[in-house]
């Protein structure tokens, strides 16, 4: 634990600890630092993360004021001590609130397990540095207590949360591989549709429209896109819509399933 605290002291940020304005960083300063590791995300996603950061900051500031108290061993001396248990709990709540919000947004735009993992590791390191800064206005003794007792607990909590997200990602990866294996290779005559045609999804939309028209003209039965994605054993339209518009998040399994439907035309049978 003390070795980990020494690690953090050796890797202090550019601005020296102990030189911060009384009361800590402003909301704008912390938010900017906490957002530094975020890759390109939609504006709404970045806004949600900023809101989560500001909420966490407000709650942490309230706790910080109660964490520094009169030294219980030397009353009336004017000396202060850090409530390490409360400081650790407040810092963990602050860190997990920010990290979890980032992980949730990264999850929505993930393209591979490896890329998702790298983003989470970067997010964890950014949050650790951020929470260390938040306590940077303590004097040397109180800061040493925080780094030796509280900071390792924050690291452990973040690491456990990171592992939960990584296991979720690996579970989905394994399921995707299993589905791909069950689906088998796509029919060769459907290669043009599977590859996206014009690269913007127009060929796929045309192919779907043509299939719907063909079913109606040959059977008199009206089907919709919902019938198509349900036939592919999906419970929502998300994967179908991603595949149809040639979204980079569309999975290979989805491509194989929907291409097979357009090729084998089960609604005509």
N, C-alpha and C positions, 0 to 999 in steps of 0.2 A: 504493500500500500504506500509506504513512504518512498519507495523507488519510483512509483508512478507519480507521486507528488513532485519529486525531484525532476522528473521528465518535463512536467508542465512548467516548472520554474525555469528550466533551461531553454524552453521554447516559447518564451514570452513574446508578445506581439511587439510591433515597432514602437508603440507609445508606451512609455514606462509606467508600470503600475505604481500607484501612489501619487500620481500627478493629475488625477482626474478631478473634475469639479465636484464640490460637495453635493451629495444626492445621487451621484452616478451619471451615466450617459443620458442624453436626451433620447426621446423616442425615435427621432429621425436618425440619429447616429447609430443606434443599435439596429434599427430596421435595415439600414443600408448595409451594415456588416453582416447581418443575418441572412440577407438576400444575396450575398456575394457568390455563393456556390451554385445558384440556381441557373440551369441552362435555359435555352429558349423555351418559354412556356407561353400559352395563350394569355392574353391580358387578364381575363377573368381568373385564371388560375393564380397568376402572380398577385392579384388583388386579394384572393382568399388567403394566401400565405401571409401577406402583409397584415391582414386583419388578425390572423392567429398570433402573429408576432406581437402586435400592439396589445392584444388582450393579455398575453403571457407577461409582458413587461409590466403592465399595470398591477397584476396580481403579485408579481415578484417584488415590486417596490413596496407594496403594503406589508409583505412578509419581512423584507429586509429591515424595516424600521423597528420591528419587534425582535429581531434576531440578535442585535447588539444590546447587551444589558449590563447592569452594574456587576462587577466582579463579586461573586458570592463568597469567595474566600477572603476578600479584603473589602468589606463594606465601608462606605463613607470615604474611601480612598480616592474616589474619582476615576479609578481604573475601570476598564470595560472588559467583558469577556464575550465570546461568540457562543450562542446557543447552536452547537454543531448539529444536533438532531433536527432542529427546526430549519436550519439553513440548508441542510442536505435535502430535506423533504421539499422545501420551496424550490430549490435549484433543479431537482429531478422533475417536479411538475412543470416548471418553466421549460426545461430542455425537451421533455417528451411532447409537450404541446406543439412546439415548433417543428421538431423532427417528424412527428406523426403527420402533420399537415403537409410537409414537404414530400414525405414518402407516399402519401395518398395521391398527390398531384403527379409525382413521377410515375406512379403505377399506371395512371391513365394514358401516358404517352410512351410507355416502355416499348422498345423494339426487340430487346433480347435480355436474357437473364444477366449476362455479363455487363451490359450497359447499365441496367437497373442497379446492379450491385455496386458498380463504381460510383454512381450518383449518390447512393445511400451512404457509402463510406465518406464521400466528400461532405455530405450533409452532416454526418456525425461529427467530423472534425471541426466544421464551421460552428456548430452549436456548442461544442466544448470550449472553443476559443471565446465564443460570445459570452457564455456563462462565467468564464473566468474574468472577463472584462467587467462584467456586471458587479463583481465584488472587488474591483481593483482599487476602490477608495478606502479600503481598510488599512489600518496601520500594519506594520510588519508582523507583529505577534498574531493579530487576528487573521491576517491573510495566510500566515503559515498554518494556522489551525484549519482554515478553510481548505487549503490545498492538500493538507495531509489527511484530513478526515472526511471532508465533504466531496471534494472533486473526484476521488476514486469511486465513490458511490454513484455519482452522476455518470461517469464513464460506464460502469457496470450496467446501469439501467438502460442507457442508450444502446449498448452492445446487445443486450437481451432483446430490445425492441427491433434492432436491425436484423437480428437472427430470425425473428418471427416473420418479417417481411421477406427475407431471403428464402425461408422454407415455403412460404406461400408461392413465391415465384417459381421455385423448383418443382413444387407440386403441379403447378399449371403447365410447366414445360414438359413434365413427364406425361401428363394427360394429353397434351397436344401430340406428342410423339406416338402415344398409344393410338389415338384417333387416326393419325396419319397412316399408321401401320394397318389398321383395320380397314381404312378407306381404300388403300391400294393406289397404284398409279392412275393418273387421269387418262381417259381415252385419248389416243393420239389425234383423232379428228377434232378434238376440242381444244387443241393447243393454242389457237389464235385467241379464243375467248379467255383461257386461263392466263395467258400472258398479258392481257389487258389491251390488246389492239393498239389504239391510238395513244395509250399511256395516260388517258384522262378518264377512263371508265365509260366513254361514249359507246364503244363497241359492246361492252357488257350490257349496258342498258338497252341497246338495240336488240341484242340477242334475247334478253328477258322479255321484252315487248313482243318480239316475233314468236317466242314460244307460247306466250299467253294467247296471242291471236290464233296461232295454229291449233291450240287446244279447243278454242271456241269454234273455229271453223270446221273442225273435224268431228267434234263430239257434241257441240252445242252447250258445253259446260263452261261457265265463266270461272276462271281462277284468278287469284291475285298474287302479289309478291309474298304475302303472308303464307299462302298455301305452299309456295316454293321453299321458303326457309323452314317451315314446319316439316316439310317432307325430308329436309336434310337433317332432321333431328335436333334443331335448335329451339330454345325456349324463348328467345327474343330476336328482334330483327337486326341487332347491332352488327353481328358478323356478316350478315347478308349485305347490309348497306355499305359496310367497309369494303367488302369484296366488289360490289357493283360499281362503286365510284373509284376503284383502284387505289384505295387508301393504303398508305405504307404500313398501317397497323393490321391490315388484313392478313389472316394466317394462311399458311399453305393448305392446311386441312380444309378450311372454308372454301378455298379455291377448288380443291379436288371434289368436294361434295357438290357444290353448285354447278360446276362444269359437267359432272357426271349426270346430274338431273337434266341439263340442257341437251346432253348428248343421247341419253337413254330414253328421255321423255316418258317418265312413268305415268303422267296424267293422261296419256293417250291409250294406256293399256286397260 
